[in-house]
């Protein structure tokens, strides 16, 4: 009699899981590096208008957004339904635009200040008067590169 037993042949070998932790950590680092968190919480409803001739902005890090629209449903009891201006995470008036522009310029590298763009994301039903007021204040602040955010479409439907 022998002390050793013979292995039965024909069984399926077990899956090697030695590399599994490496794969999991590579995926984790990939998503940590590529994920961008939302910087601004929208307090206004913005449905951008449609346009056929649209150009994409190249350096979004140099774009500062100004949102115009009526407050969201949760904030309408407090602020009403009239169109409002939102700069970063707070409602603002047109007098707050010049300090906003100056603050954005201070946060940007001086060599890139001429490349800065101010993008107006206005609701398609927003009154043109408030958009014009924002444009006038941007001119006073010498922020002359202004962009209007839109959705691209093949043909405009009324």
VENHU-V625416 format. One record per residue. N is the residue number from 1. PSI is psi in whole degrees, -180 to 180 (NA if undefined). Layout:
# VENHU-V625416
n = {N,N}
psi = {PSI,PSI}
This chain:
# VENHU-V625416
n = {1,2,3,4,5,6,7,8,9,10,11,12,13,14,15,16,17,18,19,20,21,22,23,24,25,26,27,28,29,30,31,32,33,34,35,36,37,38,39,40,41,42,43,44,45,46,47,48,49,50,51,52,53,54,55,56,57,58,59,60,61,62,63,64,65,66,67,68,69,70,71,72,73,74,75,76,77,78,79,80,81,82,83,84,85,86,87,88,89,90,91,92,93,94,95,96,97,98,99,100,101,102,103,104,105,106,107,108,109,110,111,112,113,114,115,116,117,118,119,120,121,122,123,124,125,126,127,128,129,130,131,132,133,134,135,136,137,138,139,140,141,142,143,144,145,146,147,148,149,150,151,152,153,154,155,156,157,158}
psi = {144,154,-23,139,145,142,144,132,164,-3,159,129,153,152,132,118,20,-34,-5,-45,-35,-42,-42,-44,-33,-44,-41,-48,-37,-48,-32,-37,-38,-14,134,127,149,131,-28,136,118,130,-2,152,126,112,105,147,168,148,155,-35,98,137,139,140,138,-50,93,-16,-19,14,130,135,141,119,137,126,-179,150,155,167,-37,-28,-3,-30,-34,-39,-5,-170,3,151,140,159,135,124,123,-119,17,151,150,167,174,-23,-17,-6,-43,-47,-33,-46,-44,-40,-39,-36,-36,-31,-10,150,134,-31,-23,-1,-41,-18,-4,142,139,118,126,116,93,144,146,-19,8,149,139,-24,-42,-33,-41,-41,-42,-43,-41,-41,-36,-37,-42,-32,4,35,90,-9,100,139,143,124,134,171,139,137,156,-42,147,130,129,NA}
